[in-house]
Amino acid sequence: MSEVSKLNLWQKMSVIQGENLDIAKDKQAHGYKYATLDKIMEALNPLLFTNKLLVYHETGYDKEEKLSFLKTIVKDIEKPED
């Protein structure tokens, strides 16, 4: 069993967060610079793969609030039921 397999989802996410990635802010709008989701995922994907995590996104619309949203889901591929 690998060291990664011994970690739970939160521990794996903590390992990735500890990498302290420097992601360039490649876009600008409304007076702010920001990193696009594509750039963020490009930087995260190798770490997600190494830690056996899957990230996917769902879009939706809240009728009460009248706004669109993006929901990010993280799954541990070794323990998908968690």
N, C-alpha and C positions, 0 to 999 in steps of 0.2 A: 504494500500500500504506500503510495507516495505521500510526501508531507502535505501536499495540497489536499489530498483526500481526507485528511484528518481534521481539516478546518470546516467550520460551519459557514453559512452564507455571510453572516456579519463579519466574521474573522477574515474571510476572503476579501470582502469589500474594504476592510481596514488595511489589509496588505496593499491593495491597489491605491488607496488614498495616501498611504505612506510613501508612495513613489514620487509624490509632489511634482507631477507633470507640468511642464511649461508649455502651454498651448497658446500659440499666437492668436491674437485678436485680428482676424482677417477681414472683418466687415465693419461698416459704420452706418448708423441710422439714428435719427432723433438726437444727435449730439453725443452719442455714445459709441465706443468701439466694443465689438463683441466677437467671440469665436463662434463660428457656425456649428451646428450639430454635426455636420460632416467632418469638420476638423477635430471636434471633440472625440467622435467615434473612431476616427483614424488613429488618434493617439492611444485610445483605450483598448482597441481591439486586440493587440498582442497580449496585453495584460489580462484581459478577459479570457482569452484562449488559454493562457498559461494557468489561470486559476479556475478553469472549467466553469465559467459563468457565461450566461447568455443574456443579452440585453436586447429588448425590442420596444418599439414605441407604438402607441395607439392614439389616434386623434378622436376627438369628440366635440360635442356642442352642448353647453348647458343652457337649456331653454329659459330657466328662471333668471339666470345671470346675463343671458344673451351674450355669451362669449364662447369662443373656441378654445380648446385646450389640448395639450400634448401630455400623455401619460407615459412614463417610462417604467418598464417592468424588468426586474432582474431575477433570473432563475439560476439556481445551482444545478447544473446538468447531472451531477452525481446524486442529488437528492431533490428531484423536481417537485416532490410533494410538499416541501418546506416553503 
